[in-house]
């Protein structure tokens, strides 16, 4: 046993502690392939400060520029007091937000945000412009390198530029889609704010109404969006054609992706008000089935359940205010009831949607009961699922890293199972190709044993509140059959659980196509271009192996591909992609249309090492 004495005790300074335990401050690290990876939390922490300036009435524009690895944020607020520039970004428990008069309803109250960005950046520069003077401070990994003050003609405000440290965020890159979603949320929640991002202007006039219109198909809405605003609260509601419930919830401008007390109160108040309006004791699930809703509230001194602020824990809206539950319930009870009385057509459409959900629920009640009983028995000895120890809903520092790999066949699942991290990585094994679920009702989820076991493994039967894994990763072979299985799984999720995809939980696993090695070094390659570079690097005649399927990769090698260097392609739905049309085109029965597309987009590739160049150019043309 090692000696345990006074020499064993260490005191870390602020930057050492953040760099040693980054997950405590920014959640999971990641490489930028998931919307909640740490590099996006770093950006959010910086932008939050600029948003708080806007909320306080200082500065209506924020400029953000980004490439794959560098971020710059410039606001036109009051600017950090020049004498405090260094302290604000490098001393824990230092900041203006402890003065509740200056920042009544701010997101960041713990004085850690920009310090974490500073400590976790290879290069971090902050510059404050204030009343004709400017101070610029440059850091590297939290260490101060430069601190200068001079005169300026620039407008008041603050500019921050940083490069995340690639020794912590390995192979990272920013995805514009995730950053744009973050920016849209900022402008939806802050009327009058303009954010310029890489030359594109983002602005919203109608708040949460604009948010829902951006995220859902107009054709699928059962009635026009109900948009209600009050003091420190705003809601938007409609019902669509999809299954499940979909919510966007915010506190003081923070997107609470895991909900919290305000989202629970919103769901409860909605069901209660609708029952009272129609004077019928509807089942709450029928009222909320297919709902798409958004709620944003402002509270004083919010309490979140983690540093990343993804779930609200506050019970009250302020030190002397009502509970969050009472505040939201009182607003919805009056505002929604008034709206439905004034808009009879919307009230009729809402009633029809509820009655339809009620019929569908009763139609599958019998088979659902039997299926759940089978799933409960199977869960005791479920050969399809090799579970992990930590789950997404747990209050555990590794909860964000929880992952379920969905694999095809026993050989692939066996390799992943042997090499996975048993604490955070689970495996669900498919038996062959799943059913094409396009156009089918939710009844098939219970009739098909594999689908039923999968939804129980994820725990998403009644929505995402109980989701057991943050990341659902489709791990199939990179061949025709593997691609087909990917499509079938995506069809299943988009047909019955689209909110799982929209919330950014679903990804595709990249696995290497080639292994190039000599006696000294092994390089795994994910494309032919990488293979060529590896051959040039190793020189001579290295051994080249082409992996045809996941089952060919040994467990020892697989461990390299699903650890900290994991490569994931997130499944992202853009505003332009309509789910119904997307599924109908790829998974429907319009075979001639797909054939026409394939023929028109055929590409002929020729090995120019064996063919003459003119012939190759002619064929490719």
N, C-alpha and C positions, 0 to 999 in steps of 0.2 A: 504494500500500500504506500502511496505517496504521502509525504509529510504534510500535515495541515497545521500551519502556525501563522504568525503575523505576516510572514513573507508571502503567504498565499493570498492575502487581501490586496486587491487593486482598486484604485480610484481612477476612473476614466474621465477625461474632460468631455465637453459636449460633443465635439466632432468625432472623437474616438468611439463614444457610445453609439452615436447614430450610424457610423460606418460599420461597427461590429454587429449591430442589431437593426439593420435598415427596415426589416419587416414590421417592427414595432411602430414605425413612423409613416411608412408609405405602402404597407401591405406587401403583396408579392412583387418580386423584382421583374422577371419576364424580359422579353426582348422587343416588346411593342406589338406583338401579334394579337394580344387580347386588350380589350378596351379598358380594363382595370389594372393593367401593368403599371409598375411604379413610375416609369418615365412620364406617363400622363398625369399621375398624381403630382409630380414635380411641377409640371406646367400649371396645373390647377392651383397649386399653392401660390404661385406667383400671380396668376390672373385674379385670384380671389382678393388679393390686396388692392388691385386696381378697381375691381368691382365695388369693394367697400368704399373707395374714394368716390365713385359715381353715386352710390347710395347716399353718401353724405353731401351730395350736391356739388362735388368738385370734379369736373372733367366729364364730358359726354362722349369721348372717343377713346378707344384703345387700339393700338396698332400691334399686330403680332406677325412676325415673319418666322418662317421655319424651313429648314431643309431636313434631310433624313436624320441629322444628328445635332443640329444647333437650333436654339430657340431664342428669340428676342421679343420682349414685351415692353411697350412704351405707353404709359398713360399720361394724362394731362390734368392730374389732380393737384393737390397742394405740394407734393414733393415731401420726401422724408426730411425732417429737420436736419440741417447739414451736420451739426455736431453729434448726431446720433446714427448716422448712416452705417458705420461699421458695427456699432452695438446691436442695431436692429436685426442684422443678418448674421450675427455671430455670438450673441449672448442669449442663452436660454432664459425665458421668463422676462424678456425685454421686448417692449412693443407698445404701440399706441392703443391697442384694443383692450387693455386692462382698464382704460378710462371709459366707463360705461356711458358717460355723457357724449363722448366723441363717437363711439361705435355702439349704439344701442342694440342693434340687431345684426351683428356681424357673424360671419361663419367661423372665422378663426379667432378663438379666444384663448388658446393655450400658449401662444408665443413660440411655437416650434416650426411652423411652416417653412419660411424662407431659410431658416437655419438648416433644415434637412436638405433643402435644395443645394445650399452652399456646400455642406459637408459631403454630399453625394455627387458633386460635379467636379470634373477634371479642371474646368475653368468656369469661374463665376464672377461676373462683373455687375456691380450695382452703381447707378449714377443718379443723383438727385439734382434737379434743377429748381432753384428757389430764389425768387426775387433778385435776378441778375447774377446769381452766383451758382456754381455747381461743384459738387464733390463726387469724385469717382473712386471706388474701392475695388480692387481686383484680388481674387482669392483662387487658390487651387486646393481642392479637397479640404476646404475650411481654413487653410492657412493664408493669412493676409500677406499679399505680395506688394500692393501699392495702395496709397491713400493720399490723394492730391485734391486741392481745392483751387478754383480759379474763377474768373468772371465768364459770363455767358449771355448770349442774346436769345437763347432757347426759351420756349414757354415753360412755365412751372410743370412739374410732374416727376415721374420716376421711370427709369429705364433699367431693365434687367436682361442680361444675356448669359446663357449658360450652356455648357456641353456636359451631359451626364457622363459619369466616369465609366468607361467601357471595361474597367476591371471588375465593376460591380454589375453593370447591365451589359452582359456579354452579347455581342453581335446585334445590338439594338438598332432599331430605326423607327422613326415616327410614321404612322399611317395617317394620311390626310383625312380619311373618312372619320376616324375616331376624333381627331381634333376638331373637325367641322361640326360633328354632333355636339361636342362639348360647347363650342362657340354658339351654336344655335340655341342651346339651353340657356346660356347666359343672356342672349338678347330676348328670348321669349319671356324671361322673368324680370327683365329690366327695360320697361318701355322708355323709349327715348335714347337708349344706348346704341352707339354704332361701333362695331368691331370690324376693323380692316385686317383681313387675313390673307397674306400672300397676294395682295392686289384685289381680292374679292371683298365686297362690302356685305356685312350681315346686319340686318335691322328688322325689328318686328313691331307692328302696330297693334296687333290684337292678342298678344301674350299667349296664354295656354290654348286659345282657339287656334292660333297659327301652329302651335306645336302638334295638336292632333291632326290638323289638315296635312301637315308635312309627313306624318307617320302612318296615315291610313289612306286607303283608296276611297275616293268620293263615291264611287259606284256601290261600295259595300256598306256604306252608312245607312242605317235603317231610318234615321231622321236627322235633321240639321243639328249641329253641335250646340248643346246647352252650355252657355258661357256666363258665369256668375262671378262678380267681384264684390268684395267688401273690405273693411279695414283689416289689413294684415292677412287677408285670405283671398284666394282665387281658385275657382274650380272650372273644369270643362268636362263634359260627359257626352258620349253617344254610345250606340250599340252597333256592332257590325255583324258580319256573317260567320266569323270564325268561332272556333271553340275556345273555351277558357276565359280568363280575365286578364286584362292588360292595363297596368297602371304606370303613370309617371308621377313621382312624388318629390317634392322639394321643400327644404327648410332654409330660410334666409338665403335663397339662391343656390344652395347645395343640393345636387341631385342625389337623393337617398335611394340608391339602387336596391337596397335591401328593405326598404320601407321603414317601419317603425310605428310609434304610437299614433302619429298623424294619419298614416295610411290605413291602419286598422280602424281608427275612428271614422275615416271617410267611408270605408266599406260598410261599417255598421250603420252610420247615419243615413246612407243612401237607401239601404234596405228598409229601415224604419220609416223614413219619409214616404217612400213609394207605397208601402203597406197602408199607411194612414191616408194617403191621397185616394187610393182606389178602394179603401175600406175592405180589403181582402188580405187574408193571412197567407200571402205567397211564401213559398220556401225561398230563403235568402239566396240559395244557389241559382234559382230560376231568375231572380231579379238581376243578379250579377253576371249570369252566363252571357258571354260575347260582349261584355262591356269593355269600352276603351275609355279610361278616365285619367284626369290629371288633377292634382291638388298641390297648391303651393301656399305655405303659411310662413309668417314671420313671428319669431318668439325671442324673448330676451334671454340671454345666456343659455343657449341650447346645450343639451347634454347628449353626446353621441356615444355609441357603444364601442367605438374604436377611433384611433387617430385618423383613419381615412374617411370618417364621417359618412359612412354609407347607410347607417341605420340610426334613427332618432330614438333616444331613450327617455327624453324629457316627458314628464307627466303634466307639467304646467306651462302655460304660455309666457309666464313671467313670475317674478318673486311674489307678487301680490295678485296675479291674474287667475282666471279660472283654469281648470284642467284642459289639456289639449282636447280630450274627448268631448267635454261640455262645449268648448268654444266652437269646434267644428260641427257638432250636432245642432247647436242653436242656429248657426248660420244656414246650414243646409235645410233644416226643418222649415225655416221661413222662406228663404230665397228660392229653393227648388219647388216648394209647394206653390208659391206665387207664380213662378214661371209656368208650371204645368196648367194652372187655372187660366192663364192668359193665352196659352198656345195649345189649343185643343187638338190640332192635327198631330203635334209632337206627342201629346199625351196618349192619343189613340195608337200611334205607331209604337210607342214604348210598351203599351199594354199587349199589343199583338206579339211583340218580340218575347215578352215574359211568358205568354200563353204557349208560344211555340216551344220555348225551352222546357216548359212544364210537360208538354206532350212528349218531347224527345226523352226527357228524364224518365218518365213513367214507362215509355216504350222499351227502354233497355234495363229497367230496374231488376227484372228477374235474372237476366243473363249476367248483369253486373255483379249481383250477389254471389252467383255460382263462381264466376271468374275470380272474384276477390277471395273466396274461400279456397279455391285451388291455389291462388298465388300465395296465400298465407301458409298453406301446407308446403308449397314448393320452396318458400323462403327459408324454411328450416334446413332443407338439403338442396338448395338451388345450385345446380351444377353450372348454370350459365353465369352466375355472378361470383367473382372472387372479390369480396369487399375489402375496404381499407378501414383503418381504425379511427381516423378523424373525418368529420363530415362538415359540409358547408355551413350548416346552422349552428355548429358548436362554437362556444366562446374560446377559441384556441388560436394561437398565432399562425398556425398552418392552415386555417380554414379556407383562406383564399386560394390555396394551392391544390385543393381537392380535385381530383380528376377521375373521370370514368372513361376508359378506353373501350370502344365497341369494336370488336374484331370479328373476322370471318374465319371459321374453322378452328379446329383444336390445335393445330401446329402453331399458328400465329399467336393464339391466346396463351398457349403454353410458354412460348418464349417471353412474352410480355409479363406473364404472371411470375416467372422465375426471376426476372430482372427488375421488376417494379419496386417502388418505395411503398412498403406495406402500410405506412402511416397515412399517406395521402393519395395513393393511386389504386384504383379498383379496375377490374376487367369484366366486361360482359361479352360472352361469346355467342355469336349467331350460328345457326345451323343452316348453312346455305344461304340462298337469296330470300330476303323477306318479301312479303306480299306488297304489290303496288297498291297503295292506299288511296290514290287519287280518285275523287268523286264518291268515295264511300262515306257512310255515316260513322259516328263514333262508336256505334255498336260493334264494329269490326275490331276495335281496340280490346274489347273484352272477349270476343269470339276467338281471336287469334292469340294463342297461348304465348307466343314469343313477344308480341306487342304488349300484352298485359303484364308479363314479367318485367319488361323493360320500363314501362311506366311506373311500376311498383319499385323497381330498383332506383329510379330517379326520384320517386315520391312526388310526382307532379299531377296526380289524378285530380286534385282539387286546387290546382294553381301552383305558382312558383314559391309560395311562402315556405313550403317544407323541402325545397330542392336540396338534395343531399350532396351534390357535387357542383362546384363552381364551373368546371370545365368538362364539357362532353366532347370527347375526341373520337372521330370516326377514323379507325385505323384499318384500312383495307389495302390489298395489293395494288400496285400501280400498273394494272393491266385492264383489259376490257371488262372482265368480270368484276374486278375490284371497283372500277368506275361505276358500273351498273349498281352495285350494292350501295355505293355512296348516294347515288340518285334516289334509290328506293328509301333509304333512311332519311334523306332530306325531305322527301315527299311526305313521309310519316310525320316528321316534326312540323313541317309547314302546314300540313293539313289539319292536324289536331292540337299542336302546341306551338303556334307561331311566335308567341311571346318569348319562348325559350331561345329562339333564333334572334329575334329583335333585341333581346337583352344582352346579346353577345356571348352566350354561353357555349355555342357550338363551333367546333373547329375541325379541320382535316389535318391528320398527322402526315408530315413529310418524312419519308424514310429514304435512305440513300439508294441510288440506283447502281452505283459502282463502288468497289473497293480497289484502290490502287496502292500497291505496297512493294517495298523492297526489304532487305534484311534489317534496315535501320528505322524505317518509318512507314506508317500506314495512314492513308488519307481516304476518307469517305466522301463520295461525290454525289450531289443531288441533281446534277444535270450533265449533259455531254460537255458543256463548256467547262464545268469544274473538272471533269475527267481529263480534258486536254491540258488544263493548267497543272493538274497533279502530275501528269506524265512528263511535262516539261520541267517541273520542279525536281522530280526524283531522278530524271535522266536515265540513260541506259535503256534496258528493257524490263520495266517493272511488271509484276504479276497483276493482271486486271481481272476482277471477278464481277460479273453482272448478276445482281440479285433479281430473280424473277418473282419472288414472293416473300412475304414477311416470315414465312415458316423456314426459309433458308438462312435467316439471320440467327446466329447463335444467341442464347440469353446473355452471354458476356458482352457481345457487341450491342445487343438491343439496349442494354443499360446505358450505353453512351448516347443513344438517340432519344431517350425519354427522361433524361435527367435535366441538368441545368442548361444543356445545349439543345434542348428540344426545339424543333422547328414546326410551327403550326401555321396553317392558312386559315384565318378566321372566316366564317361564313357571314357575309355582310349583305344586308338588304338595303338597297338605295331607294330613294323616294320614287325613282322612275320605274322600279320593278314592282309590278302588281302580282301578288302571290297567286291569285286564281289564274291569270293569263300565263304566268310563268309555268305553273304546274300543268296547265292544259297543253301548252306547247310541247314540253319535254316528256310528260308522262301520260298525256291523253291519247286519243285514238286518231289524231290528225297526222297519220303516217305520211301522206303525200307532201305535206308542208315541210316536215322534217327531212324527207328525202331530197326535196328541192334545195333546202338550206345546205345539206351536206354536199350535194353535187356542185352547187355554186361556190362552195368554199373549200373544195378539194385542193390539197397542196401536194405536189409530187417532188420528192427529194431524191437527189441522185448523189451517189458516192463519187465525187469528182476525182478521187484517186484512181478510179477504175474507168471512168468515162472521160471523153474529151470535153474540154471546157465549152465549146460551141454547142454541143449536144445537150450538155447540162443546162446551159442558159436557156436554150429553146424549150426544154421540158418544164423547167421551173416557170417560165413565162406562160 
